[in-house]
């Protein structure tokens, strides 16, 4: 494409999205949901703050990045009413039982302030796979009390339960399902004793996959482990993840049939209804190929059409993704194809 045409197309794209953002802003609070008002929440993961986990603590905006107002405004213009913000425990709390890092707390608070002004729910997601500095939670090096201590400190730093929700632990794959279910229950109980009224997302064990929810691992399945999970405040949702590629990892270019995804989602929805649990789809995504977009649509149909699901956040947005095939971050050509699927279901 000639350079002049590219510039014209970019200018048109910027104009369209500025107008969309203005329209959303003028629509007022009715265009949005928060963490507690009961509206279906559909949005994106704002990835970047969890990047370069091997560099600790790392340098903000050199080794890892937080979203800025312009990026968040773009997804607001699509109608997103929830953001999931992955962060690293080690950056947030450099020493177990120690103070939270003031710089990291400030950066998270800045993101929360932007989303809060638009009445958007921000899920703060500890993206650590069940460990801290390579040691699993529940071992002598990282006792469960250290995990609970971190979350008590987060309650003090982020008391706004209307606009802030908490994701206890992303994909706790370093732990046995039984151990994680016990740790999660203890942590939620401790947070409620601190008078927290936040929505709390409790990830299923291992990789939290909806597709293997009934699969027994080390003697127990997620379906059994979380069947009787309880919360005195009745504000917990069981978090699941579901990608569309053939091994459900989010790394493949070829996707399964929409009917297979529909069956997977129906299965876990029946489980939730039977056991009176709420669900949240913390990660889902697909490449931009047409057959993958059909599969993506099937996943979101299940979320938007069933009351058991509180909502879903697409994996992933973020300015540092580059050529990552699941990225929903707009490029020089404008919206990614996945964005139209998200937009359709937000308007559902």
Secondary structure, DSSP 8 states (H G I E B T S, - for coil): --HHHHHHHHHHHHHHHHHHHHHHHHH-GGG---SSS---EEEEEE--TT--TTSSS--BTTTB----HHHHHHHHHHT--EEEEEE-HHHH-SSTTS---HHHHHHHHHHHHHHHHTT-EEEEEE-STTEETTEETTSSSS-HHHHHHHHHHHHHH---TTTEEEE--S-BTTS-HHHHHHHHHHHHHHHHHTT----EEEE-BTT-BSTTTT--BTTB-HHHHTTT---TTS-EEEEEEEE-BTTSSS--SSB--HHHHHHHHHHHHHHHHHHT--EEEEEEE--SSHHHHHHHHHHHHHHHT-TTEEEEEEEEE-TT-TT-TT--S-BTTBS-HHHHHHHHHHT-
